[in-house]
Amino acid sequence: MKKLSGSRMVFLYVTIVIVSVVSLVSALSLYSSIKNLLVEERGRKALGVSIAVAKIIEQDYTSFRKLLDVEDYEEGNYDWSYYIKMQQVFQEINVQSNVKFVYCGKRISPEEMVYLFDGESPGSKLFSPLGSGDDLDAIEKKVYSEKRPNYTSIVADSDWGELLTGVAPIRDPYTGEAVAHVGVDVSAEQIYSSLAGIKKLIVINAILFVIITSLIIYKLLSMNLFFMENDYLTGLHSKGYEERFLEQLIKKSTISGKSFPLIMIDFDDFKVINDEYGHHFGDCVLKQVADIIQVCTRSIDCCARYGGDEFIIVLPEANLEYASFVCHWLLKEVSKLSLKTKDGRPVPVSISIGVALWKRGMTAEQILEQADKALYHSKGDGKGRMVIYREGFAQ
């Protein structure tokens, strides 16, 4: 790929920054959306379990009501067998549904509740015995006031950690009143665990997107630079590249004081070739002569298609003797070209060459003008030859 520099590198860096920012914003947005989906999914799971457990309790509302009406939950004041049976149900639900907590409580004041059933194993640190008190949280208060199930997003609790809670009311089948509630807590750790893998995947994809996009942009800029600096047909440099090369060489040569030659090449009667054999054949002629130019010149030389059937060669760190050598080599090789039409007719190809030597104080326009005058005299002297500019030439 063509090496970029200057404004193109600045453009590439700015584009990479913009692509990176856009990719980061998109990644964060995607991560947030996935997190919200996971939160909603886990919250609905907690809600679904709480509703199911509330329905189980309501199926034997008579036994539950007796337990509900007890004020002092001392042993002997309530139906022990019913309590033990429901404890086992809650523990089984806790294990099978893979939730963190499942419990049932009743409101004893606008701000307080007592536990009736708890899915934790009795004796564990997290177990809440029958009749033990706790504060009603916001979602539980809301369920009592609205008499319908609801769930939270992730809520941080100093005692229980980060949880999503689903709460369903237990209703009196006769009055519809919310007489108790079932709460189901799902740990947010399950969400964060799922998000960890997703975050890694999103980050990797975002990095790959930035890298691939940057490579594509770099390739496109390189291709753009190549086509700006090179002629698409011949593979030689473009006129724009030659002009920049010549200006830079003049600046360097002005400092060093070294002269250099410039060669201007033009086909003889190229219009006849195009008119008689077609432009496609003419393009093939241009390409073959361009190939010869590349063979006869050095890697440091600037060989450019100046326009149409005209070429320019700039020879840094060279003299007129070397330029004459290159020109005679070019004339010899072009004369050896064996070009034929589709029906086998030979097509002669000839070029004329003008050479000028840059000297300190000359501009790019002046050396090009001198080479053009030399080329004019080359054509006037019979074509197919080389002429070096000298003082006294008239256009």
VMD Tcl script that draws the C-alpha trace (Angstrom):
set ca {
  {0.00 0.00 0.00}
  {1.07 3.56 -0.69}
  {2.58 5.25 2.35}
  {0.44 8.14 3.53}
  {1.76 11.45 4.81}
  {0.70 15.00 5.57}
  {-2.98 15.84 5.40}
  {-3.94 12.26 4.53}
  {-2.39 10.95 7.75}
  {-4.20 13.67 9.71}
  {-7.44 12.68 7.99}
  {-6.76 9.00 8.79}
  {-6.08 9.75 12.49}
  {-9.18 11.94 12.78}
  {-11.28 9.28 11.07}
  {-9.94 6.57 13.39}
  {-10.80 8.72 16.43}
  {-14.31 9.34 15.09}
  {-14.80 5.65 14.25}
  {-13.50 4.68 17.71}
  {-15.86 7.11 19.46}
  {-18.82 5.95 17.38}
  {-17.87 2.32 18.01}
  {-17.54 2.98 21.76}
  {-20.90 4.76 21.93}
  {-22.54 1.95 19.94}
  {-20.90 -0.68 22.16}
  {-22.08 1.07 25.33}
  {-25.56 1.43 23.89}
  {-25.64 -2.25 22.95}
  {-24.31 -3.24 26.37}
  {-26.94 -1.09 28.08}
  {-29.72 -2.58 25.93}
  {-28.59 -6.15 26.68}
  {-28.33 -5.33 30.39}
  {-31.86 -3.90 30.39}
  {-33.14 -7.01 28.63}
  {-31.44 -9.27 31.18}
  {-32.77 -7.18 34.07}
  {-36.27 -7.33 32.65}
  {-36.01 -11.08 32.04}
  {-34.78 -11.79 35.58}
  {-37.29 -9.37 37.09}
  {-40.15 -11.09 35.25}
  {-38.85 -14.44 36.41}
  {-38.94 -13.27 40.03}
  {-42.43 -11.87 39.45}
  {-43.65 -15.09 37.84}
  {-42.41 -17.21 40.74}
  {-44.00 -14.86 43.31}
  {-47.38 -15.00 41.52}
  {-47.23 -18.81 41.32}
  {-46.43 -19.12 45.05}
  {-49.22 -16.68 45.95}
  {-51.67 -18.85 43.98}
  {-50.51 -21.94 45.86}
  {-51.19 -20.23 49.19}
  {-54.59 -18.97 48.04}
  {-55.67 -22.54 47.17}
  {-55.85 -23.29 50.92}
  {-56.83 -19.81 52.02}
  {-58.72 -21.10 55.11}
  {-55.57 -22.61 56.67}
  {-53.53 -19.59 55.67}
  {-56.10 -17.19 57.17}
  {-55.87 -18.96 60.51}
  {-52.09 -18.53 60.50}
  {-52.49 -14.94 59.34}
  {-54.82 -14.04 62.21}
  {-52.38 -15.19 64.90}
  {-50.87 -12.24 66.74}
  {-48.36 -14.04 68.95}
  {-46.48 -16.74 67.05}
  {-45.46 -18.68 70.12}
  {-45.43 -22.44 69.68}
  {-48.94 -23.82 70.28}
  {-50.68 -20.65 69.03}
  {-50.78 -21.75 65.37}
  {-51.17 -24.84 63.16}
  {-47.70 -26.31 63.32}
  {-48.35 -29.01 60.68}
  {-49.58 -26.40 58.14}
  {-46.59 -24.20 58.82}
  {-44.12 -27.11 58.38}
  {-45.87 -28.20 55.16}
  {-45.65 -24.70 53.68}
  {-42.04 -24.33 54.79}
  {-41.19 -27.46 52.81}
  {-43.06 -26.07 49.78}
  {-41.11 -22.80 49.98}
  {-37.79 -24.60 50.31}
  {-38.53 -26.81 47.29}
  {-39.55 -23.77 45.25}
  {-36.38 -21.97 46.31}
  {-34.20 -24.84 45.07}
  {-36.12 -25.69 41.89}
  {-36.63 -22.14 40.68}
  {-32.96 -21.19 41.27}
  {-33.80 -17.93 43.03}
  {-31.94 -16.45 45.99}
  {-34.83 -15.87 48.40}
  {-38.51 -16.74 48.49}
  {-40.63 -15.69 51.46}
  {-44.12 -14.79 52.58}
  {-44.93 -11.95 54.97}
  {-47.83 -9.94 56.32}
  {-48.03 -6.24 56.92}
  {-48.48 -5.27 60.59}
  {-48.14 -1.48 60.11}
  {-47.62 0.91 57.20}
  {-43.88 0.45 57.60}
  {-43.44 -3.01 59.11}
  {-44.02 -6.67 58.34}
  {-43.45 -10.08 59.92}
  {-42.30 -13.23 58.13}
  {-44.66 -16.21 57.84}
  {-42.77 -18.61 55.54}
  {-39.16 -18.59 54.40}
  {-37.49 -20.77 51.77}
  {-34.17 -20.81 53.61}
  {-33.21 -23.80 55.74}
  {-34.08 -23.33 59.42}
  {-30.96 -22.61 61.43}
  {-29.11 -20.89 58.56}
  {-27.99 -17.29 59.01}
  {-30.39 -16.12 56.28}
  {-33.44 -17.90 57.70}
  {-36.25 -15.65 58.98}
  {-38.32 -17.49 61.65}
  {-42.09 -17.25 61.84}
  {-43.09 -13.92 63.35}
  {-39.68 -12.24 62.95}
  {-40.01 -8.61 61.91}
  {-38.61 -6.52 59.10}
  {-39.24 -3.21 57.33}
  {-41.53 -3.04 54.32}
  {-39.62 -1.85 51.28}
  {-41.03 0.42 48.56}
  {-42.14 -2.37 46.21}
  {-43.94 -4.23 49.01}
  {-45.82 -1.07 50.05}
  {-46.81 -0.50 46.44}
  {-48.17 -4.03 46.07}
  {-50.38 -3.55 49.14}
  {-51.70 -0.20 47.93}
  {-52.29 -1.26 44.32}
  {-53.25 -4.88 45.08}
  {-51.36 -6.17 42.04}
  {-47.96 -7.83 41.51}
  {-44.89 -5.84 40.57}
  {-41.10 -6.15 40.34}
  {-38.03 -3.98 40.77}
  {-34.89 -3.41 38.74}
  {-31.56 -4.02 40.49}
  {-31.70 -2.72 44.07}
  {-28.71 -2.68 46.41}
  {-29.39 -3.80 49.97}
  {-26.79 -3.54 52.71}
  {-27.87 -6.88 54.21}
  {-28.87 -8.96 51.19}
  {-26.72 -7.54 48.37}
  {-27.89 -6.48 44.89}
  {-31.24 -8.06 44.09}
  {-34.21 -7.94 41.74}
  {-37.43 -8.53 43.60}
  {-40.81 -9.74 42.42}
  {-43.71 -9.29 44.84}
  {-47.26 -10.66 44.51}
  {-50.17 -9.96 46.88}
  {-52.12 -12.71 48.58}
  {-55.74 -11.58 48.29}
  {-58.75 -12.35 50.45}
  {-61.05 -14.25 48.05}
  {-64.10 -12.51 49.54}
  {-62.97 -8.89 49.87}
  {-60.10 -8.77 47.34}
  {-57.98 -7.13 50.01}
  {-54.20 -7.73 49.95}
  {-53.75 -9.51 53.28}
  {-50.14 -10.68 52.81}
  {-47.49 -10.86 50.16}
  {-44.99 -13.25 48.56}
  {-41.56 -11.94 47.74}
  {-39.00 -13.56 45.44}
  {-35.44 -12.19 45.20}
  {-33.12 -12.94 42.28}
  {-29.42 -12.16 42.66}
  {-27.99 -9.54 40.31}
  {-24.76 -11.57 40.26}
  {-26.33 -13.86 37.66}
  {-26.88 -10.84 35.41}
  {-23.35 -9.52 35.94}
  {-21.94 -12.97 35.23}
  {-23.83 -13.11 31.92}
  {-22.83 -9.54 31.10}
  {-19.13 -10.25 31.71}
  {-18.97 -12.58 28.71}
  {-21.15 -10.28 26.63}
  {-18.99 -7.26 27.54}
  {-15.85 -9.10 26.43}
  {-17.50 -10.08 23.14}
  {-18.74 -6.51 22.53}
  {-15.29 -5.05 23.28}
  {-13.56 -7.53 20.96}
  {-16.05 -6.82 18.18}
  {-15.70 -3.06 18.69}
  {-11.90 -3.29 18.50}
  {-12.10 -5.48 15.39}
  {-14.56 -3.02 13.84}
  {-12.19 -0.11 14.46}
  {-9.18 -2.06 13.11}
  {-10.98 -3.32 10.00}
  {-12.56 0.08 9.31}
  {-9.19 1.80 9.77}
  {-7.51 -0.65 7.39}
  {-10.25 -0.12 4.80}
  {-9.94 3.67 5.10}
  {-6.14 3.42 4.90}
  {-6.44 1.24 1.80}
  {-8.92 3.63 0.17}
  {-6.70 6.64 0.95}
  {-3.67 4.76 -0.40}
  {-5.56 3.88 -3.58}
  {-6.72 7.48 -3.90}
  {-3.14 8.68 -3.45}
  {-1.88 6.12 -5.96}
  {-4.34 7.20 -8.63}
  {-3.56 10.85 -7.92}
  {0.17 10.22 -8.33}
  {0.06 7.64 -11.11}
  {-1.35 7.51 -14.61}
  {-4.03 4.79 -14.78}
  {-3.11 3.73 -18.36}
  {0.68 3.67 -18.48}
  {1.57 3.12 -14.83}
  {3.92 6.10 -14.96}
  {3.56 9.03 -12.59}
  {0.86 11.62 -13.20}
  {1.44 15.19 -14.35}
  {0.56 16.46 -10.85}
  {3.16 14.20 -9.24}
  {5.79 15.29 -11.81}
  {5.10 18.97 -11.09}
  {5.52 18.45 -7.33}
  {8.64 16.33 -7.87}
  {10.19 18.98 -10.12}
  {9.47 21.83 -7.69}
  {11.02 19.90 -4.77}
  {14.05 18.93 -6.87}
  {14.59 22.56 -7.88}
  {14.56 23.60 -4.19}
  {17.13 20.93 -3.30}
  {19.28 21.71 -6.34}
  {19.20 25.43 -5.57}
  {20.77 24.63 -2.20}
  {23.27 22.08 -3.53}
  {24.05 23.97 -6.75}
  {23.84 20.78 -8.82}
  {22.19 20.89 -12.24}
  {19.94 18.14 -13.62}
  {18.45 17.33 -17.06}
  {14.78 17.05 -18.02}
  {13.62 14.97 -20.99}
  {10.40 15.66 -22.91}
  {9.09 12.93 -25.23}
  {6.36 13.15 -27.84}
  {5.08 10.56 -30.32}
  {5.44 11.26 -34.02}
  {2.11 11.25 -35.85}
  {0.28 9.60 -32.97}
  {-3.04 11.06 -34.18}
  {-2.64 8.97 -37.35}
  {-2.31 5.83 -35.22}
  {-5.48 6.65 -33.28}
  {-7.41 7.59 -36.41}
  {-6.37 4.58 -38.49}
  {-6.18 1.82 -35.88}
  {-8.44 3.07 -33.11}
  {-7.90 4.47 -29.63}
  {-7.59 1.05 -28.03}
  {-4.61 0.27 -30.26}
  {-3.23 3.72 -29.49}
  {-3.50 2.99 -25.76}
  {-1.54 -0.24 -26.26}
  {1.20 1.76 -28.03}
  {1.35 4.24 -25.14}
  {1.59 1.42 -22.60}
  {4.42 -0.35 -24.42}
  {6.47 2.83 -24.80}
  {5.84 3.62 -21.11}
  {7.19 0.17 -20.24}
  {10.34 0.93 -22.26}
  {10.74 4.26 -20.41}
  {10.63 2.43 -17.07}
  {13.26 -0.06 -18.25}
  {15.60 2.67 -19.47}
  {15.47 4.82 -16.33}
  {16.53 4.55 -12.70}
  {14.32 4.14 -9.64}
  {15.17 7.69 -8.52}
  {14.05 9.20 -11.83}
  {10.58 10.68 -12.20}
  {8.86 9.30 -15.31}
  {5.46 10.84 -15.95}
  {2.77 10.96 -18.57}
  {2.52 14.70 -19.14}
  {-0.64 14.51 -21.19}
  {-1.97 12.61 -24.20}
  {1.04 11.11 -26.01}
  {3.62 13.26 -24.23}
  {5.99 12.05 -21.50}
  {8.51 13.74 -19.20}
  {11.53 12.27 -17.47}
  {13.30 14.17 -14.67}
  {16.81 12.86 -13.91}
  {18.07 13.91 -10.44}
  {21.84 13.84 -9.84}
  {22.57 13.37 -13.57}
  {24.19 15.36 -16.40}
  {23.58 15.87 -20.12}
  {25.84 12.94 -21.05}
  {23.72 10.55 -19.02}
  {20.51 12.11 -20.41}
  {21.86 11.59 -23.96}
  {22.58 7.96 -23.13}
  {19.01 7.44 -21.86}
  {17.52 9.16 -24.90}
  {19.50 7.08 -27.42}
  {18.56 3.93 -25.53}
  {14.89 4.95 -25.66}
  {15.05 5.71 -29.39}
  {16.70 2.36 -30.07}
  {14.21 0.34 -28.04}
  {11.15 2.15 -29.45}
  {12.40 1.61 -33.00}
  {12.59 -2.13 -32.29}
  {8.90 -2.28 -31.32}
  {7.06 -4.75 -33.52}
  {3.44 -3.71 -33.44}
  {0.83 -5.20 -35.72}
  {-2.88 -4.73 -36.25}
  {-5.36 -7.60 -35.95}
  {-5.01 -8.27 -39.68}
  {-1.22 -8.44 -39.38}
  {-0.26 -5.05 -40.77}
  {2.90 -3.60 -39.16}
  {2.55 -0.24 -37.41}
  {5.71 1.86 -37.18}
  {6.21 3.83 -33.95}
  {8.48 6.81 -33.61}
  {9.18 9.34 -30.88}
  {10.93 12.68 -30.78}
  {12.87 13.89 -27.73}
  {13.84 17.28 -26.37}
  {16.33 17.71 -23.52}
  {17.02 20.73 -21.32}
  {19.42 21.26 -18.42}
  {18.26 23.01 -15.26}
  {20.67 25.62 -13.90}
  {20.49 27.62 -10.69}
  {17.95 30.43 -10.91}
  {15.68 28.64 -13.39}
  {12.05 27.95 -12.58}
  {10.08 24.82 -13.40}
  {8.29 26.71 -16.17}
  {11.59 27.77 -17.72}
  {13.14 24.30 -17.92}
  {9.89 22.85 -19.30}
  {9.81 25.64 -21.91}
  {13.40 24.88 -22.95}
  {12.70 21.13 -23.22}
  {9.62 21.91 -25.30}
  {11.65 24.11 -27.67}
  {14.20 21.33 -28.05}
  {11.40 18.87 -28.79}
  {10.01 21.27 -31.39}
  {13.37 21.35 -33.14}
  {13.63 17.57 -32.92}
  {10.39 17.20 -34.85}
  {11.41 19.93 -37.29}
  {14.71 18.15 -38.02}
  {13.04 14.98 -39.20}
  {11.47 13.35 -36.11}
  {12.60 10.16 -34.42}
  {15.60 11.88 -32.90}
  {16.86 13.77 -29.84}
  {17.77 17.46 -29.59}
  {19.41 19.18 -26.60}
  {18.33 22.75 -25.94}
  {20.84 25.49 -26.60}
  {20.68 29.24 -26.49}
  {19.36 30.82 -29.66}
  {16.56 28.28 -30.25}
  {13.43 30.03 -31.53}
  {9.95 28.54 -31.13}
}
mol new
graphics top color blue
foreach p $ca { graphics top sphere $p radius 0.5 }
foreach p [lrange $ca 0 end-1] q [lrange $ca 1 end] { graphics top cylinder $p $q radius 0.2 }
display resetview
